[in-house]
């Protein structure tokens, strides 16, 4: 996976003017941020960048089950306590348990990925390589 500053904007294949403008805007925001991160953190920046990217992606995924539950059932489920207030024989109770469990599993995945990346970088630093996860 390459960082946006390493991609050629001419190769994106976007055809709409809105898509091209959005891509230019994101690159104009990303490039100074990327240079600042590399300057401040060096090789650790890639780990931080990928962890933030995971957090954003999984955060969106976290909202999907709740959004679907809100659209289909018309209720917002935020914890297991809310599930217990639903009718024991109703569909909403089981949907609530599924949504809350899915959210919990996604948080476990997010935490595991972040911890795994930092652990791998620490092992690389311990070996004396000093490159972190920026392997060619």
C-alpha positions as CSV (number, residue, x, y, z in Angstrom):
1,X,0.0,0.0,0.0
2,X,1.5,3.3,-1.0
3,X,1.0,6.6,0.7
4,X,-0.8,9.3,-1.4
5,X,2.3,11.4,-1.8
6,X,4.0,8.4,-3.6
7,X,1.2,8.0,-6.1
8,X,1.2,9.8,-9.5
9,X,-2.0,11.9,-9.7
10,X,-2.1,11.4,-13.5
11,X,-2.5,7.6,-13.1
12,X,-5.6,7.8,-10.9
13,X,-8.0,7.3,-13.9
14,X,-10.6,9.7,-12.6
15,X,-12.8,11.1,-15.3
16,X,-15.2,13.5,-13.6
17,X,-14.2,17.0,-12.7
18,X,-15.5,16.6,-9.2
19,X,-13.3,13.5,-8.7
20,X,-10.2,15.4,-10.0
21,X,-10.9,18.4,-7.8
22,X,-11.3,16.1,-4.7
23,X,-8.1,14.2,-5.5
24,X,-6.2,17.5,-5.9
25,X,-7.6,18.8,-2.6
26,X,-6.7,15.6,-0.7
27,X,-3.1,15.7,-2.2
28,X,-2.7,19.3,-1.3
29,X,-3.7,18.5,2.3
30,X,-1.7,15.2,2.5
31,X,1.7,16.3,1.1
32,X,2.6,18.9,3.8
33,X,1.2,16.5,6.4
34,X,3.3,13.6,5.1
35,X,6.5,15.8,5.1
36,X,5.8,17.0,8.6
37,X,5.1,13.5,9.9
38,X,8.3,12.1,8.3
39,X,10.3,15.0,9.6
40,X,9.0,14.6,13.2
41,X,8.8,10.8,13.4
42,X,11.0,9.4,10.7
43,X,10.3,5.8,9.9
44,X,7.7,5.5,12.7
45,X,5.5,7.9,10.6
46,X,4.5,5.0,8.3
47,X,3.2,3.0,11.3
48,X,1.3,6.0,12.6
49,X,-0.2,6.7,9.2
50,X,-1.3,3.1,8.6
51,X,-2.8,3.0,12.1
52,X,-4.8,6.2,11.5
53,X,-5.9,4.8,8.1
54,X,-7.1,1.6,9.9
55,X,-8.9,3.6,12.5
56,X,-10.8,5.6,9.9
57,X,-11.7,2.6,7.9
58,X,-12.8,0.6,10.9
59,X,-14.6,3.6,12.3
60,X,-16.7,3.7,9.2
61,X,-17.3,0.0,9.5
62,X,-18.3,0.4,13.1
63,X,-21.0,2.9,12.1
64,X,-22.5,0.6,9.4
65,X,-24.2,-2.0,11.7
66,X,-25.7,0.8,13.9
67,X,-26.8,2.7,10.8
68,X,-28.5,-0.4,9.4
69,X,-30.2,-1.1,12.7
70,X,-31.4,2.5,12.8
71,X,-32.7,2.4,9.2
72,X,-34.4,-1.1,9.4
73,X,-35.6,-1.2,13.0
74,X,-35.7,2.5,13.8
75,X,-33.7,2.2,17.0
76,X,-30.2,3.1,18.1
77,X,-28.3,0.5,20.0
78,X,-25.3,1.6,22.0
79,X,-24.7,-1.0,24.7
80,X,-25.8,-4.4,26.0
81,X,-27.9,-2.6,28.6
82,X,-30.1,-1.2,25.9
83,X,-30.5,-4.7,24.4
84,X,-31.9,-6.0,27.7
85,X,-34.6,-3.4,27.7
86,X,-36.0,-4.8,24.5
87,X,-38.7,-7.5,24.4
88,X,-37.2,-10.9,25.0
89,X,-39.1,-12.4,22.1
90,X,-38.7,-9.5,19.7
91,X,-36.4,-9.2,16.7
92,X,-35.0,-5.9,18.0
93,X,-33.4,-7.6,21.0
94,X,-31.4,-10.1,18.9
95,X,-30.5,-7.4,16.3
96,X,-29.2,-5.3,19.2
97,X,-27.0,-8.1,20.5
98,X,-25.6,-8.7,16.9
99,X,-24.9,-5.0,16.3
100,X,-23.2,-4.5,19.7
101,X,-21.1,-7.7,19.3
102,X,-20.1,-6.6,15.8
103,X,-19.0,-3.2,17.1
104,X,-17.0,-4.9,19.9
105,X,-15.3,-7.3,17.4
106,X,-14.3,-4.4,15.2
107,X,-12.7,-2.6,18.1
108,X,-10.7,-5.7,19.0
109,X,-9.5,-5.9,15.4
110,X,-8.5,-2.2,15.4
111,X,-6.6,-2.5,18.7
112,X,-4.9,-5.7,17.5
113,X,-3.7,-4.2,14.3
114,X,-2.3,-1.1,16.0
115,X,-0.6,-3.1,18.7
116,X,0.8,-5.5,16.1
117,X,2.3,-2.7,13.9
118,X,3.9,-1.0,16.9
119,X,5.3,-4.3,18.2
120,X,6.8,-5.1,14.8
121,X,8.4,-1.7,14.6
122,X,9.8,-2.1,18.2
123,X,11.3,-5.4,17.2
124,X,12.9,-3.8,14.1
125,X,14.4,-1.1,16.2
126,X,15.6,-3.6,18.8
127,X,17.4,-5.5,16.0
128,X,19.2,-2.3,15.2
129,X,17.8,-2.0,11.7
130,X,16.4,1.5,12.4
131,X,14.1,1.4,9.4
132,X,10.9,0.4,11.2
133,X,8.4,-1.0,8.7
134,X,9.8,1.0,5.7
135,X,11.3,-2.1,4.2
136,X,11.9,-2.0,0.4
